[in-house]
Amino acid sequence: MTATGTYTPRPGAAPLPRMIAAQTALETRMLLRNGEQLLLTVVIPTLLLVLFSTVDVVDTGPGEAVDFLTPGVLALAVMSTAFTGQAIATGFERRYGVLKRLASSPLPRWGLMTAKTASVLVTEVLQVILLTVVAFALGWSPHGNPLSVLLLLVLGTAAFSGLGLLMAGTLKAEATLAAANLVFLLLLVGGGVIVPLDKFPQGAQDVLGLLPISALSDGLRDVLQHGAGTPWGDLGILAVWAVAGLAAAAAFFRWE
């Protein structure tokens, strides 16, 4: 004891940044240890990139197939982690009462969501590194401004994260599992990831082009394949989805 009659060190909550960092590390370890999540976030995008780059299955237009496919697969990787994986994991945490218990800890609820988002970003960095290495091995020749690419990825992550949390916080866990996987498959086919949007009828193109996966894949493709400047239109679509999704998740998310 000290002279003032208090114990050293004094018990109490850790500083908020340390709590968020610890929760982020825990969330990341849990994600990387989950075989199903690794299949969804790492194995499937990598296999799609290798398969469709080496086998002439889909007409990707002029140029090398890998130059068209890599931006789309990067967008798919973001969606698989920020939306599908996060929605399923958070949905079952909510069902089993994990979120309710964490919400009663010294870590505030917004700090828990911050940690989840940071975990998604860490996972995405690993995904991007892996897919970039594979793409270069397949002969990828990227162009454009890296800052535009970073901005697209960050806004895409925010958009998909908001939608994933909204789904996880409003639907039952089983419904979230089914809906998240269904959306993943539908957007894989109709989001401009593997199949160019110009292969669809004009009316469908107009609708599909407003989806976050289409905006992200097209924006990345404009920059990395065509060397275009900042794709403000695609960034605007992603920003609208990000604001709407995160606001809806904050308003309607149920912790139990």
ROMI-904962 format. One line per field, with one value per residue: residue number from 1; x, y, z of N, C-alpha, C in turn. Coordinates in steps of 0.02 Angstrom, whole numbers, plus 50000, padded with zeros to 5 digits. Layout:
! ROMI-904962
k: (NUM;...)
nX: (X;...)
nY: (Y;...)
nZ: (Z;...)
caX: (X;...)
caY: (Y;...)
caZ: (Z;...)
cX: (X;...)
cY: (Y;...)
cZ: (Z;...)
END
This chain:
! ROMI-904962
k: (1;2;3;4;5;6;7;8;9;10;11;12;13;14;15;16;17;18;19;20;21;22;23;24;25;26;27;28;29;30;31;32;33;34;35;36;37;38;39;40;41;42;43;44;45;46;47;48;49;50;51;52;53;54;55;56;57;58;59;60;61;62;63;64;65;66;67;68;69;70;71;72;73;74;75;76;77;78;79;80;81;82;83;84;85;86;87;88;89;90;91;92;93;94;95;96;97;98;99;100;101;102;103;104;105;106;107;108;109;110;111;112;113;114;115;116;117;118;119;120;121;122;123;124;125;126;127;128;129;130;131;132;133;134;135;136;137;138;139;140;141;142;143;144;145;146;147;148;149;150;151;152;153;154;155;156;157;158;159;160;161;162;163;164;165;166;167;168;169;170;171;172;173;174;175;176;177;178;179;180;181;182;183;184;185;186;187;188;189;190;191;192;193;194;195;196;197;198;199;200;201;202;203;204;205;206;207;208;209;210;211;212;213;214;215;216;217;218;219;220;221;222;223;224;225;226;227;228;229;230;231;232;233;234;235;236;237;238;239;240;241;242;243;244;245;246;247;248;249;250;251;252;253;254;255;256)
nX: (50042;50019;50063;49947;49847;49797;49795;49932;49970;49819;49659;49551;49472;49559;49647;49547;49595;49683;49595;49516;49613;49651;49530;49517;49627;49586;49466;49520;49603;49507;49436;49534;49555;49442;49385;49282;49260;49385;49383;49285;49334;49466;49508;49408;49402;49536;49544;49448;49509;49626;49571;49482;49571;49659;49587;49487;49341;49246;49205;49302;49327;49437;49616;49717;49645;49670;49693;49568;49499;49563;49538;49399;49397;49466;49370;49271;49334;49335;49196;49166;49228;49195;49057;48986;49058;49070;48935;48881;48962;48939;48802;48783;48855;48772;48658;48701;48721;48841;48869;48786;48846;48972;48933;48907;49029;49178;49215;49147;48997;49011;49147;49167;49110;49199;49316;49280;49269;49401;49463;49411;49475;49609;49608;49572;49685;49777;49713;49718;49857;49889;49808;49860;49992;49967;49902;50003;50090;50017;50029;49980;49958;49951;49884;49867;49820;49874;49816;49685;49639;49651;49557;49438;49434;49423;49300;49218;49231;49171;49040;48997;49018;48927;48806;48819;48820;48695;48612;48650;48610;48473;48407;48372;48499;48509;48437;48516;48633;48588;48540;48653;48745;48673;48660;48795;48824;48736;48783;48911;48890;48811;48870;48971;49093;49153;49085;49068;48973;48917;48871;48745;48567;48518;48430;48449;48583;48582;48522;48603;48723;48713;48735;48836;48943;48960;48995;49115;49195;49195;49250;49379;49424;49424;49528;49640;49648;49625;49691;49629;49578;49526;49382;49246;49108;49084;49137;49047;48929;48968;48990;48860;48796;48876;48850;48710;48699;48777;48712;48583;48616;48662;48544;48450;48508;48501;48549;48522)
nY: (49940;50115;50276;50347;50257;50181;50048;49993;49920;50014;49939;49930;49986;49966;50089;50164;50156;50046;49944;49935;49897;49772;49701;49706;49628;49506;49482;49472;49358;49261;49263;49221;49093;49026;48907;48904;49039;49075;49003;49071;49204;49201;49082;49057;49183;49182;49061;49086;49192;49130;49023;49083;49166;49083;48991;48996;49042;49144;49285;49419;49532;49642;49626;49557;49428;49424;49557;49614;49536;49543;49671;49653;49537;49583;49673;49580;49512;49610;49623;49493;49487;49608;49613;49480;49385;49458;49484;49355;49305;49403;49393;49264;49282;49372;49293;49193;49267;49331;49461;49534;49511;49566;49697;49738;49753;49851;49903;50012;50007;50065;50057;49920;49895;49972;49898;49780;49828;49869;49745;49688;49770;49736;49602;49621;49685;49580;49496;49575;49583;49446;49417;49509;49465;49339;49383;49456;49351;49288;49373;49503;49677;49817;49987;50165;50273;50239;50297;50324;50194;50152;50237;50193;50061;50084;50155;50059;49957;50020;50034;49899;49848;49919;49871;49735;49733;49787;49684;49579;49628;49635;49524;49349;49229;49115;49156;49262;49194;49119;49224;49308;49225;49198;49326;49350;49254;49296;49426;49397;49343;49440;49564;49621;49565;49443;49423;49539;49691;49738;49629;49605;49644;49814;49879;49803;49828;49963;49957;49863;49931;50021;49954;49920;49827;49828;49962;49967;49866;49913;50040;50009;49938;50036;50117;50028;49945;50027;50143;50261;50421;50482;50394;50471;50454;50318;50321;50407;50330;50226;50300;50344;50220;50182;50281;50267;50131;50119;50212;50155;50034;50080;50133;50027;49912;49770;49711;49593)
nZ: (50000;49971;50040;50042;50060;49954;49835;49734;49581;49544;49536;49392;49239;49084;48982;48852;48714;48726;48762;48647;48554;48606;48593;48455;48415;48468;48396;48267;48278;48305;48185;48093;48136;48104;48001;47903;47879;47829;47711;47642;47637;47593;47520;47418;47340;47293;47220;47121;47053;47002;46927;46828;46766;46702;46630;46489;46509;46530;46434;46446;46377;46279;46300;46436;46534;46672;46704;46698;46792;46918;46988;47011;47090;47201;47248;47278;47383;47482;47503;47548;47671;47746;47734;47714;47797;47918;47948;47969;48076;48177;48190;48247;48365;48426;48441;48533;48645;48664;48622;48707;48832;48809;48790;48918;48974;49020;48897;48783;48682;48554;48547;48537;48410;48336;48355;48289;48158;48137;48143;48028;47933;47954;47913;47780;47730;47732;47640;47522;47502;47479;47364;47275;47259;47200;47083;47018;46992;46895;46791;46800;46763;46837;46841;46869;47010;47172;47286;47249;47236;47370;47431;47371;47422;47560;47571;47513;47608;47719;47672;47650;47777;47857;47801;47829;47971;47993;47944;48030;48152;48149;48096;48131;48179;48097;47985;47946;47911;47798;47713;47698;47632;47516;47458;47436;47334;47232;47204;47167;47041;46975;46998;46924;46950;46900;46779;46651;46665;46548;46483;46522;46500;46453;46542;46659;46680;46719;46845;46915;46913;47016;47132;47279;47262;47124;47101;47173;47110;46976;46993;47044;46933;46832;46877;46902;46788;46676;46704;46743;46814;46976;47017;47032;47022;47056;47184;47244;47243;47329;47445;47477;47504;47613;47711;47725;47761;47881;47962;47970;48031;48155;48205;48209;48259;48361;48518;48578)
caX: (50000;50054;50049;49879;49800;49772;49838;49969;49929;49750;49616;49506;49472;49618;49631;49504;49632;49710;49539;49496;49667;49647;49471;49533;49671;49545;49421;49560;49623;49447;49420;49584;49551;49379;49397;49230;49272;49444;49362;49246;49371;49533;49514;49364;49427;49599;49529;49414;49559;49670;49532;49457;49628;49697;49541;49446;49271;49206;49233;49315;49343;49506;49668;49725;49590;49689;49688;49497;49474;49594;49499;49335;49409;49481;49306;49238;49367;49309;49127;49164;49250;49159;48985;48963;49090;49053;48864;48870;48994;48905;48735;48785;48875;48711;48613;48727;48727;48908;48867;48754;48895;49024;48905;48908;49098;49200;49221;49081;48970;49042;49216;49163;49101;49262;49362;49258;49287;49473;49479;49396;49527;49670;49597;49573;49755;49806;49682;49745;49926;49888;49781;49907;50048;49942;49889;50068;50116;49978;50044;49941;49994;49907;49898;49827;49841;49861;49772;49616;49624;49641;49494;49385;49432;49398;49229;49185;49229;49120;48974;48980;49017;48863;48753;48827;48798;48622;48581;48664;48576;48400;48382;48396;48565;48501;48416;48575;48677;48561;48536;48719;48774;48634;48681;48864;48821;48702;48826;48967;48869;48782;48900;49028;49156;49179;49050;49061;48904;48890;48841;48675;48524;48530;48392;48482;48646;48569;48508;48662;48777;48703;48752;48903;48994;48973;49032;49183;49233;49204;49298;49446;49442;49440;49594;49694;49654;49625;49732;49587;49586;49482;49314;49202;49041;49083;49149;48985;48883;48992;48980;48789;48784;48910;48813;48645;48706;48801;48659;48530;48641;48663;48475;48407;48544;48478;48606;48502)
caY: (50000;50178;50317;50374;50204;50150;49995;50006;49963;50018;49902;49972;49973;49989;50146;50144;50131;49980;49897;49925;49859;49703;49671;49699;49570;49446;49473;49449;49289;49219;49259;49182;49023;48998;48877;48924;49109;49077;48979;49125;49267;49192;49027;49066;49235;49161;49010;49119;49230;49083;48984;49122;49197;49033;48952;49042;49025;49205;49336;49479;49587;49646;49627;49497;49415;49440;49629;49627;49498;49560;49721;49624;49490;49624;49696;49522;49499;49660;49605;49431;49499;49662;49600;49411;49356;49496;49475;49288;49300;49446;49365;49209;49310;49401;49238;49158;49313;49358;49534;49560;49510;49616;49764;49755;49760;49922;49925;50037;49973;50092;50032;49852;49899;49996;49841;49735;49859;49866;49676;49680;49804;49695;49544;49643;49697;49514;49474;49614;49562;49380;49420;49547;49419;49290;49417;49470;49287;49272;49421;49565;49740;49870;50057;50211;50304;50197;50332;50313;50125;50150;50270;50147;50004;50107;50169;49995;49924;50053;50018;49829;49837;49943;49825;49672;49743;49796;49618;49539;49657;49637;49458;49293;49206;49068;49196;49299;49146;49105;49284;49333;49182;49208;49391;49340;49218;49337;49482;49367;49334;49500;49626;49642;49536;49396;49436;49612;49715;49749;49566;49604;49693;49883;49894;49771;49864;50025;49939;49831;49980;50059;49912;49935;49783;49851;50025;49953;49830;49956;50093;49979;49919;50098;50141;49980;49918;50079;50200;50321;50461;50464;50379;50505;50426;50257;50340;50435;50275;50192;50345;50342;50156;50181;50323;50237;50067;50129;50246;50107;49986;50114;50146;49968;49854;49744;49677;49528)
caZ: (50000;49971;50098;50038;50074;49893;49809;49673;49537;49562;49489;49351;49166;49047;48938;48797;48654;48739;48760;48577;48522;48629;48562;48384;48408;48481;48338;48210;48290;48297;48114;48058;48158;48080;47936;47856;47861;47786;47646;47610;47628;47563;47471;47360;47294;47261;47170;47065;47015;46966;46878;46771;46732;46665;46588;46450;46522;46524;46390;46486;46332;46255;46352;46476;46580;46741;46714;46712;46849;46982;47025;47033;47145;47259;47273;47308;47446;47529;47520;47585;47740;47779;47734;47726;47856;47979;47963;47998;48142;48224;48201;48295;48429;48455;48462;48591;48702;48671;48616;48768;48885;48793;48799;48989;48995;49017;48828;48760;48622;48494;48546;48512;48338;48309;48354;48235;48095;48132;48127;47956;47895;47958;47870;47710;47711;47717;47577;47466;47491;47449;47296;47233;47243;47152;47020;46986;46967;46836;46738;46808;46751;46862;46826;46909;47072;47231;47333;47227;47254;47442;47447;47351;47468;47625;47565;47503;47673;47761;47645;47663;47849;47881;47780;47866;48040;47992;47937;48090;48210;48142;48079;48170;48156;48041;47928;47925;47876;47731;47673;47682;47580;47454;47430;47411;47271;47182;47185;47131;46971;46945;47022;46884;46977;46851;46716;46639;46668;46481;46458;46544;46465;46473;46603;46715;46692;46755;46914;46944;46921;47078;47190;47304;47233;47056;47106;47196;47058;46918;47011;47045;46865;46796;46899;46896;46721;46624;46725;46748;46874;47032;46992;47079;47020;47096;47254;47269;47257;47389;47502;47494;47536;47677;47759;47737;47796;47949;47999;47983;48080;48221;48228;48216;48284;48426;48549;48605)
cX: (50044;50034;49977;49826;49769;49821;49871;49991;49856;49707;49570;49513;49536;49599;49593;49542;49660;49655;49519;49549;49664;49587;49482;49576;49632;49499;49460;49581;49564;49429;49469;49584;49488;49388;49346;49241;49333;49427;49327;49289;49437;49533;49472;49387;49491;49587;49494;49463;49602;49630;49513;49512;49664;49653;49494;49373;49226;49242;49240;49334;49415;49556;49670;49667;49607;49683;49615;49476;49501;49556;49432;49344;49429;49417;49268;49268;49343;49238;49125;49182;49205;49084;48969;48992;49070;48980;48852;48900;48957;48835;48734;48811;48815;48664;48636;48738;48795;48907;48837;48805;48951;48998;48904;48979;49118;49208;49153;49060;49002;49115;49218;49155;49163;49313;49344;49278;49362;49497;49466;49452;49592;49665;49601;49644;49789;49778;49713;49817;49928;49864;49826;49966;50026;49931;49953;50098;50079;49987;50006;49985;49949;49931;49862;49858;49824;49814;49699;49593;49609;49575;49434;49378;49404;49323;49189;49179;49175;49050;48953;48977;48951;48806;48757;48803;48723;48587;48589;48624;48501;48370;48406;48460;48558;48480;48475;48623;48653;48562;48604;48752;48738;48655;48751;48863;48790;48748;48890;48952;48849;48812;48960;49095;49189;49150;49043;48987;48874;48864;48768;48634;48533;48493;48424;48548;48635;48557;48570;48718;48772;48720;48823;48957;49011;49013;49104;49224;49245;49254;49369;49470;49462;49511;49649;49703;49663;49666;49694;49603;49538;49411;49261;49132;49035;49094;49085;48934;48904;48980;48906;48772;48816;48871;48746;48651;48727;48748;48603;48553;48641;48593;48438;48443;48518;48533;48586;48438)
cY: (50062;50218;50343;50320;50172;50097;50017;49939;49962;49979;49950;49955;50001;50051;50122;50121;50061;49927;49883;49884;49786;49667;49660;49637;49505;49431;49446;49377;49242;49210;49214;49109;48988;48973;48899;48996;49115;49053;49035;49185;49259;49141;49040;49122;49215;49110;49040;49157;49184;49048;49026;49160;49147;48991;49001;49021;49085;49254;49401;49538;49588;49648;49561;49489;49435;49514;49649;49596;49522;49615;49694;49577;49528;49651;49640;49505;49547;49641;49542;49441;49549;49648;49529;49383;49392;49487;49408;49283;49341;49421;49309;49232;49340;49346;49205;49203;49342;49433;49566;49563;49562;49687;49786;49762;49834;49948;49949;50003;49999;50069;49960;49852;49926;49940;49792;49763;49856;49795;49661;49711;49764;49635;49563;49658;49632;49487;49509;49594;49495;49383;49458;49504;49368;49322;49433;49406;49265;49321;49485;49626;49798;49939;50100;50232;50260;50231;50324;50242;50120;50181;50226;50089;50025;50120;50105;49956;49954;50035;49947;49814;49861;49896;49759;49678;49753;49728;49578;49564;49658;49569;49405;49265;49160;49106;49237;49255;49134;49167;49309;49291;49190;49273;49385;49307;49261;49394;49457;49361;49400;49566;49649;49616;49492;49410;49511;49632;49725;49685;49561;49653;49763;49901;49865;49806;49926;50012;49911;49880;50021;50018;49928;49891;49805;49916;50013;49918;49874;50012;50067;49962;49982;50122;50092;49952;49972;50140;50265;50360;50438;50453;50408;50476;50363;50272;50369;50381;50239;50235;50344;50276;50154;50221;50291;50173;50076;50164;50198;50056;50017;50122;50082;49907;49834;49700;49608;49504)
cZ: (50000;50033;50098;50050;50013;49870;49744;49643;49558;49512;49452;49278;49135;49006;48877;48735;48664;48737;48688;48540;48542;48598;48488;48373;48419;48422;48278;48218;48280;48224;48078;48078;48134;48009;47884;47833;47816;47716;47607;47592;47591;47506;47409;47314;47258;47206;47109;47021;46972;46911;46817;46735;46686;46618;46554;46455;46509;46479;46429;46442;46312;46313;46390;46526;46652;46755;46728;46778;46916;47020;47051;47092;47208;47290;47307;47376;47500;47551;47563;47658;47776;47783;47755;47791;47920;47997;47997;48068;48194;48240;48252;48363;48464;48480;48526;48651;48711;48669;48679;48825;48872;48803;48871;49017;48993;48946;48803;48695;48558;48489;48520;48436;48303;48304;48299;48167;48085;48115;48054;47914;47896;47912;47797;47687;47692;47651;47517;47450;47455;47376;47249;47212;47190;47084;46983;46957;46903;46779;46741;46798;46774;46842;46877;46974;47132;47281;47314;47244;47329;47462;47429;47401;47536;47623;47553;47568;47718;47738;47662;47738;47878;47863;47817;47938;48044;47987;48001;48150;48206;48127;48129;48139;48095;47977;47901;47886;47805;47687;47652;47627;47513;47420;47401;47342;47216;47158;47151;47057;46939;46966;46983;46908;46925;46781;46706;46638;46598;46449;46477;46502;46494;46537;46665;46731;46734;46830;46948;46956;46984;47140;47214;47275;47163;47057;47126;47141;46997;46933;47012;46975;46824;46814;46882;46826;46668;46643;46730;46812;46928;47006;47039;47080;47063;47170;47284;47286;47322;47452;47525;47530;47606;47729;47776;47778;47869;47992;48017;48035;48150;48248;48246;48245;48353;48454;48577;48571)
END
